[in-house]
Amino acid sequence: MPLTKRQLRQWRDDGAVPAERPRVRFRLVPVFDRAQVDPLPDHPGGPAPLEPPHHLVDGDDLAHLLDAGGPIDQLCRELGVTLTIEPVARGAHGYYEPDRRRIVLADDLPANHQVKTAIHELAHALVRLEPDTTDRQLSYAEEELVAETVAFTVTGALGIDAGGYSVAYLASWSQGADLATVQHTAALIDRLARRIEEAVLVGEAKATDGTHKVVS
């Protein structure tokens, strides 16, 4: 249940205190799973593989977060990571290069989706650059589940629903790691989400009230 623009505006009007910022909430909903049905015995070719549809996060409401000097750029600088937007091989939306400490975003995506991807890649960067000794070593697939859950949570806190993409992304990666990984790594996800939210939400609040100048 992503935050509404009204909730974010009220939080800013009340002083944008980090400890009092509203949080993304979750509620139980019914879902449909292929395990609930049996294949048709006479269907030629056997059951068809199911691939969940991926829908990009449309819009440009969050475009200012990617400005030079903006909240995401400042967090990258704090981590010693460079952020660039450039053509990316077809099918990829972005990536993080640990050796070069570089995050690359595809230049042909809607601004809101670029922000979601930047948060996803920042989660990858934080796992490596600010490790917690209590965190267990994650497999590649498990880290993808953690990073996308963080991206979905933080994007929701910014008032944008990324479920149309994130749910399908999580479902596809769950083939390599049980979705229970999200439950088992809840503390890690919360730590990463809070770290990014604090930088992005507070930075956005400063830009909104004029105490922080964003250089474009």
C-alpha positions as CSV (number, residue, x, y, z in Angstrom):
1,M,0.0,0.0,0.0
2,P,2.2,2.8,-1.3
3,L,2.0,6.2,0.3
4,T,-0.1,8.9,-1.2
5,K,1.1,12.3,-2.3
6,R,-1.2,13.8,0.4
7,Q,0.6,11.8,3.1
8,L,4.0,12.8,1.9
9,R,2.9,16.5,1.6
10,Q,1.6,16.4,5.2
11,W,4.9,14.9,6.4
12,R,6.8,17.6,4.7
13,D,4.5,20.3,6.1
14,D,5.0,18.9,9.6
15,G,8.8,19.3,9.3
16,A,9.9,16.2,7.5
17,V,11.3,14.6,10.6
18,P,13.0,11.3,9.5
19,A,11.7,9.3,12.5
20,E,8.2,10.4,11.8
21,R,8.0,9.7,8.1
22,P,5.1,7.5,7.1
23,R,5.9,4.0,6.1
24,V,4.7,1.7,3.3
25,R,2.2,-0.8,4.6
26,F,1.3,-4.2,3.5
27,R,-2.0,-6.1,3.6
28,L,-3.0,-9.7,2.7
29,V,-4.7,-10.2,-0.6
30,P,-5.8,-13.4,-2.5
31,V,-3.5,-14.7,-5.2
32,F,-3.7,-17.4,-7.8
33,D,-0.9,-20.0,-8.3
34,R,-0.4,-22.6,-11.0
35,A,-0.2,-25.2,-8.2
36,Q,-3.9,-24.7,-7.6
37,V,-4.9,-26.3,-10.9
38,D,-4.2,-29.6,-12.7
39,P,-3.1,-29.7,-16.4
40,L,-5.6,-30.7,-19.0
41,P,-4.8,-34.4,-19.8
42,D,-5.6,-34.1,-23.5
43,H,-3.9,-30.7,-24.1
44,P,-1.4,-31.1,-26.9
45,G,2.1,-30.2,-26.0
46,G,1.6,-30.2,-22.3
47,P,1.2,-27.1,-20.0
48,A,2.3,-23.8,-21.4
49,P,5.0,-22.0,-19.4
50,L,3.7,-19.0,-17.5
51,E,5.8,-15.8,-17.7
52,P,4.4,-12.9,-15.6
53,P,4.1,-9.7,-17.6
54,H,6.5,-6.9,-16.7
55,H,5.0,-3.4,-16.8
56,L,7.4,-0.4,-16.7
57,V,6.8,2.3,-14.0
58,D,5.4,5.1,-16.2
59,G,5.6,8.8,-15.5
60,D,8.2,11.4,-14.7
61,D,7.0,12.5,-11.2
62,L,10.3,11.5,-9.7
63,A,12.6,12.8,-12.5
64,H,14.1,15.5,-10.3
65,L,15.5,12.9,-7.9
66,L,18.1,12.0,-10.7
67,D,19.2,15.6,-11.1
68,A,22.9,16.3,-10.6
69,G,23.2,17.3,-6.9
70,G,19.8,15.7,-6.2
71,P,19.2,13.1,-3.4
72,I,20.1,10.0,-5.4
73,D,23.2,11.7,-6.8
74,Q,24.2,12.8,-3.3
75,L,23.8,9.3,-1.8
76,C,25.9,7.9,-4.7
77,R,28.6,10.4,-4.0
78,E,28.5,9.6,-0.3
79,L,29.1,5.9,-1.2
80,G,31.8,6.8,-3.7
81,V,29.7,5.5,-6.6
82,T,29.2,7.2,-9.9
83,L,25.8,7.3,-11.6
84,T,25.3,7.6,-15.3
85,I,22.4,7.3,-17.8
86,E,23.4,5.9,-21.1
87,P,22.3,3.2,-23.7
88,V,22.2,-0.2,-22.2
89,A,22.1,-3.6,-23.9
90,R,18.5,-4.5,-24.9
91,G,16.5,-6.0,-22.1
92,A,18.5,-4.6,-19.3
93,H,17.3,-1.6,-17.3
94,G,20.5,-0.9,-15.4
95,Y,23.3,-2.5,-13.5
96,Y,25.9,-2.0,-10.8
97,E,29.6,-2.6,-11.4
98,P,31.2,-3.4,-8.0
99,D,34.8,-3.1,-9.3
100,R,34.3,0.3,-10.8
101,R,31.7,1.4,-8.2
102,R,29.4,2.5,-11.1
103,I,25.6,2.4,-11.5
104,V,24.3,2.7,-15.0
105,L,20.7,3.4,-15.9
106,A,19.2,2.8,-19.4
107,D,18.5,6.0,-21.1
108,D,15.3,4.8,-22.9
109,L,13.2,4.3,-19.7
110,P,10.5,6.5,-18.1
111,A,12.0,8.7,-15.4
112,N,10.0,7.0,-12.7
113,H,11.4,3.6,-13.8
114,Q,14.9,5.0,-13.9
115,V,14.5,6.0,-10.2
116,K,13.2,2.6,-9.3
117,T,16.2,1.0,-11.0
118,A,18.6,3.4,-9.3
119,I,17.2,2.4,-5.9
120,H,17.5,-1.3,-6.9
121,E,21.1,-0.9,-7.9
122,L,21.8,1.2,-4.8
123,A,20.6,-1.7,-2.7
124,H,23.2,-3.9,-4.5
125,A,25.9,-1.3,-3.8
126,L,25.0,-1.0,-0.1
127,V,25.1,-4.8,0.4
128,R,28.8,-4.6,-0.7
129,L,29.9,-1.2,0.6
130,E,28.1,-1.2,4.0
131,P,27.9,-4.8,5.0
132,D,26.3,-5.8,8.3
133,T,28.1,-8.6,10.1
134,T,24.8,-10.1,11.0
135,D,23.7,-10.5,7.4
136,R,24.3,-14.0,5.9
137,Q,25.9,-14.3,2.5
138,L,23.2,-14.2,-0.2
139,S,23.2,-16.0,-3.5
140,Y,22.9,-14.0,-6.7
141,A,19.1,-14.8,-6.9
142,E,18.5,-14.0,-3.2
143,E,20.3,-10.7,-3.5
144,E,18.1,-9.8,-6.5
145,L,15.0,-10.6,-4.5
146,V,16.2,-8.3,-1.7
147,A,17.2,-5.5,-4.0
148,E,13.9,-5.5,-5.8
149,T,11.9,-5.6,-2.6
150,V,13.9,-2.6,-1.4
151,A,13.2,-0.8,-4.7
152,F,9.4,-1.6,-4.4
153,T,9.3,-0.4,-0.8
154,V,11.2,2.9,-1.3
155,T,9.4,3.7,-4.5
156,G,6.1,3.2,-2.7
157,A,7.3,5.5,0.0
158,L,7.8,8.1,-2.7
159,G,4.1,7.7,-3.7
160,I,4.7,5.6,-6.8
161,D,3.3,2.1,-7.1
162,A,5.9,-0.2,-8.8
163,G,3.9,-3.4,-8.3
164,G,3.2,-3.8,-12.0
165,Y,6.9,-4.5,-12.5
166,S,8.3,-5.6,-9.2
167,V,5.8,-8.4,-8.6
168,A,6.6,-10.0,-11.9
169,Y,10.3,-9.4,-11.3
170,L,10.2,-11.1,-7.9
171,A,8.2,-14.0,-9.4
172,S,10.8,-14.6,-12.1
173,W,13.7,-14.5,-9.7
174,S,11.9,-16.8,-7.2
175,Q,12.7,-19.7,-9.6
176,G,16.3,-19.4,-8.4
177,A,15.5,-18.5,-4.8
178,D,12.5,-19.2,-2.6
179,L,10.3,-16.2,-2.0
180,A,10.7,-17.1,1.7
181,T,14.0,-15.3,1.3
182,V,12.2,-12.0,1.6
183,Q,10.9,-13.1,5.0
184,H,14.2,-14.5,6.1
185,T,16.0,-11.2,5.1
186,A,13.4,-8.8,6.4
187,A,15.9,-7.1,8.7
188,L,18.3,-6.6,5.9
189,I,15.6,-5.3,3.6
190,D,14.4,-2.9,6.3
191,R,17.9,-1.6,6.9
192,L,18.6,-1.0,3.2
193,A,15.2,0.6,2.6
194,R,15.6,3.0,5.6
195,R,19.1,3.9,4.5
196,I,17.9,4.9,1.0
197,E,14.6,6.4,2.2
198,E,16.4,8.7,4.7
199,A,18.7,10.0,1.9
200,V,16.0,10.4,-0.8
201,L,12.9,11.5,1.2
202,V,14.8,14.0,3.4
203,G,16.7,15.3,0.4
204,E,13.4,15.6,-1.5
205,A,11.8,17.5,1.4
206,K,14.7,19.9,1.5
207,A,14.5,20.5,-2.3
208,T,10.7,21.1,-1.9
209,D,10.9,23.7,0.8
210,G,13.8,25.5,-0.9
211,T,16.5,24.8,1.7
212,H,18.3,22.7,-0.8
213,K,19.1,23.8,-4.3
214,V,19.1,21.1,-7.0
215,V,21.5,21.7,-9.8
216,S,20.2,20.4,-13.1
